[in-house]
Structure formats: structure tokens, C-alpha cells
């Protein structure tokens, strides 16, 4: 049976999904689940129904149902499947059966079947073949989506050179110019060279500074910055693709230039046509779904596999992340790609940490350290040491944490990446503050500011320094002054996390002083609010005991966070709703969110540690 809905057609016999005559990647269980919904679109299927009919009674977790539904929503739209709490899921789109054109009927003949088939009929069929071929070609061209004929217009920034190669006399002719020529001649993108001669190295750290101007200047939809290098008979490229909605970072290394250019061209074609660049980075569920499709299309693309492994870990699927990291490491060894092999160990280490498997995490990081040390890859060595610092933090080891970040800053210096060094120093300052070490707090914040002073960076980068200064301020007026300074120097039309956090902290200060209207004013006339902003607005209303408004915004925050895979915000929203329902004496509603927290919070050890007291207050028992 074939079904039509929106721009899609689904063949339940072949378990194949089409959109505008193109096959859309859909895994086996996702296709079976879609077939189940379409078989009875009016029915609400419980999780048990789905497990029984899609997985045939195999023992899998309920999380498998949620993940597959999330993928289908990502493919078909959030409105395609509706969740009925405690009941199940129901199909929502209008469905029509697809009727194939009726096959042509044979014309009756008095000459009998033998003559009709093997006599003049054969000559007629031979004559018909060219005509049929022409018709098929025309039909294919007519059905071909127009967007395939239009290449993505990319603003191409001047290529940068890895620090280790900057003094090479031959690097420009041997690597920079061939890569530049290839990017300008490829069929994957329509490159528009940016005329500026400015060093855009900080584009990798703060693309929002340049994005709007560059897209307008080139009439492009994506900006690309890249750094090339040569080491130990290998050539490499590291690059960032950034659009207004999302972004994508990747790196390739190869034994020779032709192989590097081939990998680059193939990967660019995959990414710019995948829709990944149109997804908000905060929407981790949609990104995860898209990456699964990309991995299904290109299982040997190491960059996609690494991104999927990272995504699985971010969405709480840590065991799967470890399996994918192992697969990445094996494939990287096969292709002699040391960068991806080292990255595989770092991904695995992060997933191990999330499960409190600290010994396994340390072992993985040691292997990554060995690989990047041999490669003299100082940037990745800095990132490995940062991951070591997270491991020490999880184990409440401040000395180990500090030592790892001091090493990371040294590697960032060797990589000639002052903004990376600055951000590491600032992070060390923040954690020193958490551990109550005021001397280190001040020392490393001043060090971060000194780095900015030395490299004469634009004022936007000082937003980080002012934000932390506000956090450390010992009086409310001093804190307010710093937070307002952050809001003043960071443009509203650019995405800066420092601005969002400064606004959040300023809101908490206003709540503390009962300045309700000023607090709410920070979130009016700023466009559509996301999950985190809705939660903050809920907290403002809760503080002034406006419980109906507090509930409305907390519910919206909870919904948005779950739809986009923002797990920490979903957990925070559930806690906020518990507070609302406790204040308004609604134990039945409290039970819903207690159950959610008891089930979901165990996957996030850091969140648990921070919020253990609140969970205890609501009598939510989660194993330590």
C-alpha cells in the first residue's frame, strides 16, 4: 500500500519514504513505525503497542520509541505525531491512498498470441524503445527538484595557514593555492571570494561578529573559513561553515593533495545539501535525527560519524556514543586518519564521564594524548587537556583540574590560538570561584583580559571578562554595572551566549530586589522566546507569586526544551513546575513531573549534583 501526506509518499511494502520523488533516508524501525501509524491514523498507539508491533516483542527500552518518534518528527514535521500523556501517540496529518495508473490493456487480435508477440509486435516494440527512452528522460528532468540545479552560494574567506607552516616558503604554492582553486571551481558550492585581506582567525571563535555583513556583502547563504596545513607527509584542512541558522565544522587529512581535495569536495556536497546548516544548534533532537540520516547515506564519512557520536552523547545516549566512537576509531585507523582516531578517544572519554566511568575515561584520554603528541597537534592537545580538566572536576579534584588547564593554555600558545588560550584561562577562573579559591579566580581572569589586550581584539570579546566580573562582584550595584556593560557592547542582532547569561543574571538581581517590571522588560520586544527564556520569565512570575503565569511559561519552556532536546532546560522546567504545583496544592500534577525527573535525571550526573538538594526537597529518590 502507498500513502500520500503533505509532500511525502510512503510505500509500506518496500518501507520506502519519498519526498517530491526523491528517496528520503529512513531506517528500518523508523519505517516500520511510520507504517504502523499510517495503517490506523485515527488510533492512539501506546508504547507497549509500538514495542510489540515494531520491535516484535524484542526487549528494548521505551527510550527507543521516543528516539524513533523524534526522528520521524524531524523528517516529517513536529505536527505529524501528537503525544497524549499516559496514553501514547497518534498520527495527525491527512492521509490519502496513492493509486498507481492503471496498466494498459492488451488489444484484442484475430491473429493469435504467437503472431502478436513474436511477429510484427517485436518490430513495433523495437521501434518504440527510442521513443520510450526519450519520454523517460523528459519525465526524469521534469520531476527533478529545482533546488538541485542551484548550488549553495558560499562566502569564502581567505585561507589561513596552520602556525607550524607559516614560515614555509612552499606552503602557498603546494597547498594554499590548489585548495583555493579547488574551492572556487567545485560543483559542490558556488564560491564567492571575500575581498577583505583581514585575518579572520577569530571567525572560528566568534562567527557572529562577521556573519551578517559577509552574507549581505556576497549575497550568500553560508560563510566558510578554513585553515590548511602540512605535517609528517600529510596535508590537512580544518574549516567552519556558518549560516544564519546553524553551522558545521569539519577537518580532513590525507596522504596527498588529490585525496584531500576529493574528500573535501565530497563532504561539502553532502553537507550543503543535507539541511544541517538550517538547524538551530540548540535543537539537538533534530540535529541527531539529521545526522542519523547522513550516516545512513554515507557510513564511511568519518566526520559525519564523529558528529553523530558526539550528538548521541549530548542527547543522553552515552552507551551508543561509545559504540559509535569505537567504530570511528576503527575506521580512522583503516584510513590512517590520526586526527579522527584521536577524536574518537575524546568522544568516548566524554561519554564514559557522563556515566561516571572515570577510569575508562582516563584511559581513553591517555590514548588521545599519545596520538596528538606524535602528530604535534597542539590545538587538539589543548582540547584533550580541557577534557582532562572536566574529568578532574567530576572527581572534585581542583588541583588536577588546574594542572590540566595550565597545560591546555600552554598548548593553545603553541597552536598560536590566543582566543582559545583566553577562554581556557577564563574558564579556570570560573571553576576557581566554584571551589572558593579567590586568588586563582582573580589571577586567571586578569590573565584572560591581558591576552585580549595584547592581541588588540575587538571589544565584543571583552563581554566574557565583564560577565565574569559581574559574577564575582561583591555588591549588587557593581554586578549590575558589569552586566549592563555586557548588554551594551554585544549587539542584539548577534548570538552571544555572554549576552544571554548577563541578561539572565541581571534578571536574578532584579528578582532579588523585587524590580519585577524591569526584570520582565528584559524579555519584551525581543522576538520569539526560546525554552531558556520562557523558563526565566516563569521564574519571574513565580517570585512575585503570579502562579497562573508562572505555570504557563514553565509549561511552554518544558515543551520547547523536550522538542529541541535541551535536556538540562527540560529538567529545570520540571523542577519549576513542581514548585508551582506545590504552591498551588496540585499533587496530581506534581506526580507527573516527579516521575519525569526520576526517570530522566539519572542520565545527567552534573545536573544531579547541582540539583540534589531540590530533588530531596520534593522526595524524588535517584540513586547516587
C-alpha positions in Angstrom: 0.0 0.0 0.0 1.2 3.5 -0.8 0.1 6.6 1.1 0.3 10.4 0.4 0.6 13.1 3.0 1.9 16.7 2.5 4.8 16.4 0.1 5.6 12.7 1.0 4.7 9.3 -0.3 5.3 6.2 1.7 5.4 2.6 0.3 4.5 0.3 3.2 5.6 -2.8 1.2 9.0 -1.5 0.3 9.2 0.5 3.6 10.5 3.5 1.4 9.7 7.1 2.0 9.7 9.6 -0.8 9.6 13.4 -0.9 8.9 15.1 -4.2 10.0 11.8 -6.0 13.3 11.6 -4.0 14.0 8.7 -1.6 14.4 10.0 2.0 16.7 8.1 4.2 14.7 6.2 6.8 16.0 3.3 9.0 14.1 0.0 9.2 12.4 0.5 12.6 11.6 4.2 11.8 9.9 2.9 8.6 8.0 0.2 10.4 6.8 2.7 12.9 5.6 5.1 10.2 3.8 2.1 8.5 2.1 1.4 11.8 0.8 4.9 12.2 -0.4 5.1 8.6 -2.2 1.7 9.0 -4.6 3.2 11.6 -4.1 7.0 11.6 -7.0 7.6 14.0 -5.7 5.3 16.6 -3.6 6.3 19.7 -0.8 3.7 19.9 0.6 3.1 23.4 4.3 2.5 23.9 3.5 -1.2 24.5 1.6 -1.4 21.2 4.5 0.1 19.4 7.1 -2.1 21.0 5.1 -5.2 20.3 4.4 -4.4 16.6 7.5 -2.6 15.5 10.1 -4.5 17.6 8.1 -7.7 17.6 8.3 -8.1 21.3 12.1 -7.8 21.5 13.4 -6.4 24.8 14.3 -2.8 24.1 13.9 0.3 26.3 11.0 2.8 26.0 13.6 5.3 25.0 13.8 3.5 21.6 10.2 4.5 21.0 10.9 8.2 21.9 14.0 8.3 19.7 12.3 6.9 16.6 9.3 9.2 17.0 11.8 12.1 17.4 13.4 11.1 14.1 10.0 10.9 12.3 9.1 14.3 13.7 12.4 15.7 12.4 11.7 14.3 9.0 8.0 15.0 8.7 7.5 17.9 11.0 6.6 18.2 14.7 2.9 18.3 13.9 3.0 14.9 12.2 2.7 12.9 15.5 0.9 14.0 18.6 1.8 12.8 22.1 -1.1 12.0 24.5 0.4 11.9 28.0 0.0 8.5 29.7 -1.8 7.2 26.5 0.5 7.2 23.6 1.0 8.7 20.1 -1.3 9.4 17.3 -0.8 10.4 13.6 -2.1 13.9 12.8 -1.6 14.6 9.1 -4.2 14.0 6.4 -3.5 10.7 4.6 -4.7 9.7 1.1 -4.1 6.4 -0.7 -1.8 6.6 -3.7 -3.3 5.0 -6.8 -0.9 3.8 -9.5 -2.0 4.5 -13.1 -3.9 1.5 -14.4 -1.8 -0.8 -16.6 -2.5 -0.7 -20.4 -4.8 -3.5 -21.5 -3.8 -5.7 -24.5 -5.7 -5.0 -27.7 -7.7 -8.0 -29.0 -6.4 -9.5 -32.2 -7.6 -12.2 -34.5 -4.1 -13.3 -35.3 -3.5 -15.2 -32.1 -1.0 -14.7 -29.3 2.1 -16.2 -31.2 2.0 -13.7 -34.1 1.1 -10.8 -31.8 4.1 -11.5 -29.6 6.8 -12.7 -31.9 5.8 -11.4 -35.3 5.1 -7.8 -36.1 4.8 -7.0 -32.4 8.6 -7.4 -32.0 9.3 -4.8 -34.7 6.8 -2.5 -33.1 8.4 -2.8 -29.7 11.9 -2.2 -31.2 10.6 1.0 -32.8 9.0 2.0 -29.6 12.2 1.7 -27.4 13.8 5.0 -28.5 10.5 6.9 -28.0 10.1 5.4 -24.6 13.6 6.3 -23.7 13.1 9.9 -24.7 9.8 10.1 -22.7 11.6 8.7 -19.6 14.4 11.2 -19.9 12.0 14.1 -20.2 10.0 12.8 -17.3 13.1 12.5 -15.1 14.1 16.0 -16.0 10.6 17.3 -15.2 10.5 15.5 -11.9 14.0 16.6 -10.8 13.7 19.1 -8.0 14.7 22.6 -9.0 16.8 23.2 -5.9 19.2 20.5 -7.1 20.1 22.8 -10.1 21.1 25.7 -7.8 24.4 25.5 -6.0 24.7 26.9 -2.5 26.3 30.3 -2.6 29.2 30.4 -0.1 31.2 33.4 1.0 34.7 32.1 1.0 37.2 33.8 3.4 40.9 33.9 2.6 42.5 30.6 3.6 44.6 30.6 6.8 47.7 28.6 7.4 48.4 26.5 10.4 51.0 28.2 12.7 53.5 25.4 12.2 53.6 26.1 8.5 53.5 29.9 8.5 57.2 30.2 7.8 57.3 27.6 5.0 58.4 29.0 1.6 56.4 26.5 -0.4 53.2 26.2 1.5 51.3 28.7 -0.6 52.2 27.1 -4.0 51.9 23.5 -2.7 48.7 23.7 -0.7 47.0 27.1 -0.2 46.6 27.9 -3.9 45.5 24.4 -5.0 42.9 24.3 -2.2 41.7 27.8 -3.0 41.4 26.9 -6.8 39.5 23.7 -6.0 37.0 25.5 -3.7 36.4 28.1 -6.4 35.9 25.5 -9.2 34.0 22.8 -7.4 30.5 21.9 -8.4 29.6 21.4 -4.7 29.2 25.1 -4.0 29.2 28.4 -5.7 32.1 30.2 -4.0 32.3 34.0 -3.8 35.7 35.2 -2.7 35.6 37.8 0.1 37.8 40.7 -0.9 38.9 41.8 2.6 42.5 40.9 3.5 41.8 40.8 7.2 42.9 37.8 9.2 39.6 36.1 10.1 41.2 33.6 12.5 38.7 34.7 15.2 35.8 33.7 12.9 36.3 30.2 14.3 35.6 31.5 17.8 33.0 34.3 17.1 31.5 33.9 13.6 28.5 36.0 14.7 30.8 39.1 14.5 31.1 38.8 10.8 28.2 36.7 9.6 25.5 39.3 8.8 27.9 41.6 6.9 29.6 38.9 4.9 26.3 37.3 3.8 25.0 40.7 2.8 28.2 41.6 1.0 28.3 38.4 -1.1 24.6 37.7 -1.3 25.5 34.3 0.1 23.7 31.9 2.4 26.8 30.4 4.0 30.2 31.6 5.1 33.3 29.3 5.0 36.5 29.8 6.9 39.4 27.3 6.6 42.9 26.6 7.8 45.3 24.4 5.9 48.5 22.7 7.0 51.1 20.1 6.3 52.7 17.7 8.8 54.6 14.4 8.7 53.8 13.9 4.9 50.1 14.6 5.5 48.1 17.5 4.2 45.1 18.8 6.2 42.2 21.3 6.2 40.1 22.4 9.1 37.0 24.5 8.3 33.8 26.0 9.6 30.6 26.5 7.6 28.2 29.0 9.2 24.7 30.1 8.1 22.2 32.3 9.9 20.5 29.2 11.4 23.3 26.8 12.1 26.8 25.7 11.4 29.1 22.8 10.7 32.8 22.2 11.5 35.0 19.6 9.9 38.5 18.5 9.3 40.2 16.2 6.7 43.7 14.9 6.4 45.2 12.7 3.7 48.5 11.4 2.4 48.4 13.6 -0.6 46.7 16.7 -2.1 44.4 14.9 -4.6 43.0 12.7 -1.9 42.4 15.7 0.4 40.6 17.6 -2.3 38.5 14.6 -3.2 37.4 14.2 0.5 36.8 17.9 0.9 34.6 18.2 -2.3 32.6 15.1 -1.4 31.9 16.2 2.1 31.0 19.7 1.1 28.5 18.4 -1.4 27.0 16.2 1.3 26.7 18.9 4.0 25.4 21.9 2.0 22.6 19.7 0.5 21.7 18.0 3.8 19.8 20.7 5.6 22.1 20.5 8.6 23.1 24.2 8.1 19.4 25.2 8.5 19.0 23.7 12.0 19.4 25.7 15.2 22.3 24.2 17.2 20.1 24.2 20.3 17.8 21.7 18.6 19.8 18.6 19.5 16.9 16.2 18.7 16.6 17.5 15.1 20.3 17.6 14.6 20.6 14.0 15.9 17.9 12.8 13.5 19.5 14.5 10.6 22.9 13.1 11.4 21.4 9.6 11.5 20.1 10.1 8.0 23.5 11.4 6.8 25.3 8.4 8.4 22.9 6.1 6.7 23.7 7.8 3.4 27.5 8.0 3.9 28.6 5.4 6.5 32.2 5.8 5.6 32.3 9.6 6.1 34.4 9.9 9.3 33.3 13.5 10.0 29.6 12.6 10.0 30.3 9.5 12.2 32.2 11.7 14.7 29.4 14.3 14.7 26.8 11.5 15.3 28.8 10.0 18.2 29.0 13.5 19.8 25.3 14.1 19.2 24.4 10.7 20.8 26.3 11.7 23.9 24.7 15.2 24.1 21.2 13.6 23.8 21.9 11.2 26.7 22.6 8.1 24.6 26.0 7.6 26.1 26.3 3.8 25.5 25.6 4.3 21.8 28.0 7.2 21.7 30.8 4.8 22.9 29.9 2.2 20.3 30.0 4.8 17.6 33.3 6.2 18.9 34.8 2.7 18.7 33.6 2.4 15.1 35.1 5.8 14.3 38.4 4.8 15.8 38.5 1.6 13.8 37.6 3.3 10.5 40.1 6.1 11.2 42.9 3.5 11.7 41.9 1.9 8.4 42.2 5.2 6.6 45.3 6.3 8.6 43.4 9.4 9.8 45.2 10.2 13.1 43.0 13.2 13.8 39.8 11.2 13.7 41.4 8.4 15.7 42.3 10.8 18.5 38.9 12.5 18.3 37.3 9.1 18.7 39.0 8.5 22.1 38.0 12.0 23.3 34.3 11.4 22.4 34.4 8.0 24.2 36.0 9.7 27.2 33.2 12.3 27.5 30.6 9.5 27.2 32.3 7.5 29.9 32.4 10.5 32.2 28.7 11.0 31.8 28.3 7.5 33.2 30.8 8.1 36.0 33.2 5.6 34.4 36.2 7.7 35.3 38.9 5.0 34.9 37.7 4.2 31.4 37.6 7.9 30.6 41.1 8.5 31.8 42.4 5.5 29.7 40.7 6.9 26.6 42.2 10.3 27.1 45.7 8.9 27.5 45.4 7.2 24.1 44.2 10.5 22.6 47.1 12.3 24.2 49.6 9.9 22.7 48.2 10.3 19.2 48.1 14.1 19.2 51.6 14.3 20.8 53.1 12.3 18.0 51.2 14.5 15.5 52.3 17.7 17.3 48.7 18.7 17.0 48.8 21.4 19.7 45.2 22.6 19.2 43.8 19.1 19.8 46.3 18.6 22.7 44.8 21.7 24.3 41.3 20.2 23.8 42.4 16.9 25.3 43.7 18.7 28.4 40.4 20.5 28.7 38.6 17.2 28.7 41.1 16.0 31.4 40.0 19.1 33.4 36.3 18.0 33.2 37.3 14.6 34.5 39.1 16.2 37.5 36.1 18.5 38.1 33.8 15.5 38.2 36.0 13.9 40.8 36.2 17.2 42.8 39.9 17.4 42.3 40.7 21.1 41.9 44.5 20.7 41.8 44.2 18.2 39.0 41.7 20.5 37.2 44.0 23.5 37.5 47.0 21.5 36.3 45.2 20.2 33.2 44.1 23.7 32.2 47.5 25.2 32.7 48.8 22.5 30.3 45.9 23.3 27.9 46.9 27.0 27.9 50.5 26.1 27.0 49.3 24.0 24.1 47.0 26.8 22.9 50.0 29.1 23.0 52.0 26.6 20.8 49.0 26.4 18.5 49.1 30.3 18.2 45.5 30.5 19.2 45.2 33.3 21.7 41.4 33.3 21.9 41.5 29.6 22.8 44.1 30.4 25.5 42.0 33.3 26.7 38.8 31.2 27.0 40.7 28.5 28.9 42.1 31.0 31.4 38.6 32.5 31.9 37.2 29.0 32.5 39.8 28.3 35.1 38.8 31.5 36.8 35.2 30.4 36.9 35.9 27.0 38.4 38.4 28.5 40.9 35.4 30.6 42.0 33.3 27.5 42.4 36.0 25.9 44.6 36.2 29.1 46.7 39.8 30.0 45.5 39.5 33.8 45.2 43.2 34.2 44.4 43.1 32.0 41.3 39.7 33.4 40.4 41.2 36.9 40.1 44.6 35.8 38.7 43.2 33.9 35.7 40.5 36.4 34.9 43.2 39.1 34.7 45.3 36.8 32.6 42.4 36.3 30.2 41.9 40.1 29.9 45.7 40.6 29.4 45.7 38.2 26.5 42.9 40.3 24.8 44.8 43.5 25.5 48.0 42.0 23.8 46.2 40.9 20.6 44.1 44.1 20.3 40.9 42.2 19.9 37.5 43.9 19.2 35.5 45.0 22.2 33.0 42.1 21.8 35.5 39.6 23.1 35.6 41.6 26.4 32.0 40.6 27.0 33.3 37.4 28.6 35.5 39.3 31.0 32.8 41.8 32.0 30.3 38.9 32.5 32.6 37.0 34.9 33.4 40.3 36.7 29.7 40.7 37.3 29.5 37.2 38.7 32.4 37.9 41.1 31.2 41.4 42.2 30.6 41.7 45.9 27.8 44.3 45.7 24.7 44.4 43.7 25.3 47.8 42.1 28.8 46.6 40.9 27.3 43.4 39.5 24.6 45.4 37.7 27.2 47.7 36.2 29.1 44.8 34.7 26.0 43.0 33.4 24.7 46.2 31.7 28.2 46.7 30.2 27.9 43.3 28.6 24.5 44.1 27.2 25.8 47.4 25.9 28.8 46.1 23.9 27.3 42.9 22.4 24.9 43.6 19.5 21.3 42.4 20.0 21.2 41.0 16.4 24.1 38.7 17.0 24.1 35.5 19.0 26.4 35.8 22.0 26.0 33.4 25.0 27.6 36.0 27.2 24.8 38.5 26.5 22.2 35.8 27.2 23.8 34.9 30.5 24.3 38.5 31.5 20.6 39.2 30.9 19.8 36.1 33.0 22.0 37.2 35.9 20.6 40.7 35.7 17.1 39.2 35.9 18.0 37.3 39.1 19.4 40.5 40.6 16.1 42.3 39.7 14.1 39.5 41.2 16.1 39.7 44.4 15.3 43.4 44.6 11.6 42.9 43.6 12.1 45.0 40.5 9.5 42.9 38.6 8.8 45.3 35.7 12.5 45.8 34.9 13.0 42.0 35.0 10.1 41.3 32.6 11.2 44.3 30.4 14.4 42.4 29.6 12.3 39.8 27.7 9.8 42.0 25.9 10.1 43.2 22.3 13.0 40.8 21.7 11.2 38.4 19.3 10.2 34.8 20.0 11.5 33.4 23.2 13.3 30.1 23.4 13.0 27.4 26.1 15.6 29.0 28.5 14.0 32.5 28.2 10.5 31.1 28.8 11.8 29.4 32.0 13.3 32.7 33.2 10.1 34.5 32.6 8.3 31.7 34.6 10.7 32.3 37.4 10.0 36.0 37.5 6.2 35.3 37.8 6.8 32.6 40.4 8.9 35.0 42.5 6.0 37.5 42.5 3.6 34.6 43.2 1.7 35.0 39.9 1.2 31.3 39.7 -1.0 31.1 36.5 1.6 33.0 34.5 4.4 31.0 36.1 2.7 27.8 35.1 2.0 29.0 31.5 5.6 29.9 30.8 7.1 26.9 32.6 4.9 24.5 30.6 6.0 26.2 27.4 9.6 26.0 28.4 9.2 22.3 29.2 7.6 21.6 25.8 10.2 23.6 23.8 13.1 22.0 25.7 11.8 18.5 25.1 11.1 19.1 21.4 14.5 20.5 20.8 16.4 18.1 23.0 17.6 20.7 25.5 17.7 18.2 28.4 19.1 20.4 31.1 16.4 23.0 30.5 13.7 20.3 30.4 14.9 19.1 33.8 15.0 22.7 35.2 11.5 23.3 33.8 10.2 20.2 35.5 11.6 21.4 38.8 10.0 24.8 38.3 6.6 23.2 37.6 6.9 21.2 40.8 7.4 24.4 42.7 4.3 25.9 41.0 2.1 22.9 41.8 3.3 22.6 45.3 2.5 26.3 45.9 -1.0 25.8 44.4 -1.6 22.4 46.1 -1.9 20.2 42.9 -0.4 16.8 43.9 -1.7 15.1 40.8 0.3 17.4 38.5 3.3 17.1 40.8 3.3 13.4 40.3 3.7 13.8 36.6 6.9 15.8 36.8 8.3 13.8 39.7 8.0 10.7 37.5 9.7 12.6 34.6 12.6 13.7 36.9 13.0 10.2 38.5 13.3 8.7 35.0 15.4 11.3 33.1 17.7 12.9 35.7 19.8 9.9 36.3 21.4 10.3 32.8 22.9 13.7 33.8 25.4 13.4 36.6 26.4 17.1 36.7 22.8 18.3 36.8 22.0 15.8 39.6 24.9 17.1 41.7 23.8 20.7 41.3 20.1 20.0 42.0 20.3 17.1 44.5 19.0 19.3 47.3 15.9 20.4 45.3 15.2 16.8 44.4 15.5 15.7 48.1 13.1 18.6 49.0 10.5 17.1 46.6 11.2 13.5 47.8 12.5 12.3 44.4 14.8 9.4 45.1 17.5 9.0 42.4 20.5 6.6 43.2 23.7 8.4 44.0 
